[in-house]
Amino acid sequence: MSPQQPFELKGADGKVIRGDRAEGKNRQILFITGFLSKRWGNKSKALAQWCRENGWGFCCYDVRGFGESEGTFTDYTLSDWISDARAVMTTLQDGPPLTVVGNSLGGWIAWLMAQEFTSIERLVLIAPAFNMMGVRAKQIPDERRHAWHTAGWMPWDDDPVHRDYPIAWKWVEESEALWKTSFDRLRRVKTTILHGLHDTVILPVGSNQFAEQLLAHDASFPITLKLVPGDHRLSGPEHLELFQRLVQEKD
């Protein structure tokens, strides 16, 4: 694996997407972060280390409007973050076979990328947030949902971490529209979902329902669902050990 190097890509609006990439042999891994998460966390650092040990390539990036990438958070929605993933994927197409690891909202985006790019041969989805904002709009009280729709903006919740990042109602509209087409075309790619049984942020029932719907459309689709004790972060030593085994599987 070559030394890790920063890279910059121009988004559709000219704002810069910043990330890090190391080239390697035989295999490469792309990590797609979750909502309001920067590219370097415990999972991406662990992935980068495993890639160094195996001589594989590794890549991670920040979406526009967050982390080290340019732009203002409120200027972007789901379609923009999908566009960012597509831009990064395009730079990796000519490299070794690709495994994409997606965390939370990044898990759903990873799934969408795998339906587009034939270079992706494996997916590992950690607590994937399928139809994240559509589900959120249904979970909150009617009064809060009405206020969100009427005002056009709402933070995820009232936690200090989230209050400074209001989410446009457009997120809900895009999420729902995209979810309706989730199974319209299926490209078979080996997919493993890892989800914590005690996750209260993205409920594990969503992963279970996704797997059921997928298999209803294609009974032999290569998907494995692993529900394990743990919360949304799945950051304990036992979770990282399982995560490592899943990522390093050869078949």
Summary of the structure (lengths in Angstrom):
residues: 251
radius of gyration: 17.5
end to end distance: 21.3
largest distance: 53.5
contacts: 826
relative contact order: 0.13
helix: 41%
strand: 21%
